Amino acid sequence: MKGMGDVAAGTSIGPAGVQPGAQAPQGGFGASMSKALDNVSRVQNEAGDLQKAFELGDPRADLARVMVAMQQSQVAFRATVEVRNRLVQAYQDVMNMPI
């Protein structure tokens, strides 16, 4: 257990596993959001392709796989919209703060 003298001596207590002065991962939040949006787009495109294959009678595209892919696509899109709504709400809250 660290005492108050340790804190005063310059060692800081940070989140678990993070060393003081450690560099943040490159890209940060913007890169994570971009990667997530690319993933949602990919899932939607795959679901659309699978649906088209089923409609054209491809034997490898059975109804169960098509339905699961469409549901995964829908869940991913709804999660993305919810994140966007939270970000917009946070932005509006910050903009409405008095100076």
N, C-alpha and C positions, 0 to 999 in steps of 0.2 A: 504494500500500500504506500502510495506517495504522500509525503507530508507537504505542508505549506511551503517549506524551504525549497523543495524540488520545483514547485511552480514558480517561485520567485527567482530561482537560479536560471530560468530561461527554458526549462523543459515544459512544453505545453501538453495538455491532455486533449487528444483529438478523438475522432471516431475510431472504432476498432479497426486495426489493420492499416491505418493511414499514418504515415510518418510526417512530422512537421516539415514543411518546406517541400513536400513531394509534389511533383508535377501532375496536373490534371490530365486525364486521357485526352488525346487529340480529337477535335471535332465537337465533343460535348453534346449538349442538348439538341442543337440543330442537326448534327449528323445522326443522332439517334432517331429523331423525328423523320428525317429523310429516309433512313433505312426502314423504319416502320411503314411509312407510306408506300415505299417501293414493294414491301412484302405484301401489303393489302392489295396493291394493284396486280401483283403476280398471282395471288390467290384468286382474285376475281377473273383474271384472264384464263387461268387454268380451269376454273369452273365453267366459264363460257365455252371454252373449247370442248370440254367434256360433254356439255349439254348439246352442242352442235353435233358432236360425234354420235351421241345417242339418237338425235333426231334423224341423222343420216343412216342409221341402222348398223353402226359399227358394233360387232359382237363383243369387243373388249369394254365397251361403255355400257355397263348395266345400270338399271334404274337406281339401285341402292347407292352406287358410287356417285352418280350424278346428284342425288338428293343430299348426300353427305357433303359433297363439294360445294353445293349451293348454300347449305346452311353454314359451313365454315366461312364462306365468303361473306355472308350476311352478318355473322357475328363479328368478323374482323372489321367490316365497314362501320357497324354500329359502335364498336369500341373506339374507332378513329374519330367518329363524329362526337362522341362523348368527350374525348380528350380535347378536341377543338372547342367544344362548348365551355369546358373548364378553363381553357386558356383565355378565351374571349371574356369570360366572367372575371377572371383574375385581372386582366388588362383594364376592364371597366372599373373594377374596385380601386385599382391603383390610380387611374385617371380621376376618380371622384374624391380622392383624398384631399383634404385641405392642405394648403401649403403653409 
